[in-house]
Amino acid sequence: MFRPTQHRQISLKSILASFKRIRNIEEVNEPLKELPRSTGSGAFVEPVDFEVLGKTSSMLNIKLPKSSILNLRYSNANQSVVALNGKVSSLVVELGKLEGGLIFQRCFNTSGPLSILMANKLQNSNFTVVNVSKDTNWTVKRDSLVAWTGNYIDLTGESKLVKVAGSGKFVLSSPGQTLKLTLEDAETVSVNPSSVVAFTGNTPTGPKSIVDFAVPGISWLTRVSDSWASLTSYVYEKFQIEKPQIKIHPWISSVFSQTAGFVKRAVNRLVTGNPDYMIEFSGPRTLLISNGIHFKDKIMTEEQIEKLKK
């Protein structure tokens, strides 16, 4: 039994104002001129630090103090190491595995400070650094996760998502620009699931989590149907053939219309990969959304989507 909730309407102006770039593209960080000197253990602890470089945020500088630990995705085809600064032989690497099968490298710096410069292989892709606090849990698209660090950070992997809890930092990589949307209490927004990179709070559930959405347009199925109707009309008029008067029960017409709509949407998903639904998020929460949408990327499995529709 679901209790009705009161939602506050959001104007288009307020929605546009709430979107913020994670980082101003005019701000360009200069590369490090010297290595960090403090350590990652002891009384004066300096944690691993991530710096996003470049106007397009396409490069990532990772600073590893002595005795610090860095977790990196293993065999990530989307990023590559451009340069290393420091005593690389002192870096001890071991493999780890999260629930859900995500394999990562645990890098332990045993000697002096190190600096690693990484870049995205894909053009128009950007890095985003997110700070995690104990009172906020994040859900991240698994394919977007690059690295994470923190003494009290905990990750739980799933087939499409990774749950992040505790305190620390993690790095995401996504195509296009990453936008930050903050929803206040009682505010809602419906988002294309292919554009969602990460969000705080629990995964949306309930009958309103899936919103049917279709933009009117002239598809190839519509063009074929219109062409067939024009052809039959021309034949009837040309040869003076009377159209048969066939009475169709309204129920049969309704079923046929629903079936035709289902087939049309299924063919559209198969050909273009564009989902015919939106996920509704309600506040208070924070969302990270990418404007570089890949329709084949899905933040939820088909099984999870069907559960939301029930």
C-alpha positions, 0 to 999 in steps of 0.5 A: 500500500503506497501512501500519496506523497506531495511533490513540489513542482520545479520550474524550468529556470530552477532546474537549469540553475540547479545544474552545476559543472563539477569544475569550471572549464576555465580553471586549469590546474598547473602540473606539480612542480615537486612531489608531496613530502608528507606521509600516508601514515603516522601522526601527520597523515596526508591522504592520497590526493586527486587533481583533475587537469586540463580545460576538458578535465581529461587528465588526472594527477594522483599524488601518493605520499609514503605509506599510502594506499591507492585502489585502481581498476584493473585492466581499464581500457578507457584510461592509460598512465601517461607519466610516473614521477618518483621511485616506481620500484617501491610501489607494491601492487596486489589484486583484489576482487569486490562482490560482483566480480570487479577486479582492482589493483591495491597499490601500496607506496612503501618508499618515497612520494609518487605522482601518477598522471593518467589520461582518458583514451576516449575523446571528450571524456572527463574525470570527476573526483567525489568526496565521501562522508560517513553520513552519505552513501553513493551508488555509482555506475560500475563502468565509470569507476576509476579509482578510490582511496580512504581508510574507512571507505567500503565498496560493494559491487553489483552487476551494473552498480557499485555501492560506496559507503564510509569516508574517502574519495573516488574518481569517476570517468564519463563521456561529455560533461558531468553535471551536478543536480541537487534535489531538495526535500519533496523535489523530483526529477525524471532522468534518462537512465543512460545519463546517470553516472552516480547518485546518493541515497537508495536506488529509487523504487516504487510504481513512480520510479518508471515514467513512460516517455515518448517524444512524437516523431515520424519513425520509419514504421510510421512512414511505412504505415502511411505509405501503405495507407496512401497506396491502398487509397489510390488503388481503391480510387483508381479502379473504383473498388468499394472499400469493405465495410468491416466492423471491429469491436473496440476491445479488439482495436484497443488490443491491436493498438497496444500490441502495435505500440509494444512492437514499435517500442521493442524495435526502437530499443533493438535498433537504437538502444534508446530506452522508452522510460525515465527513472524518477528520483526524489529529494533530498539527494545529489545526482551526477549526470553526463550529457554524453549519453550512450544508449547501450549503457544501462545503469540497471539490468532488465530484471531490475527494470521489470521489478520497478514496473510492477 
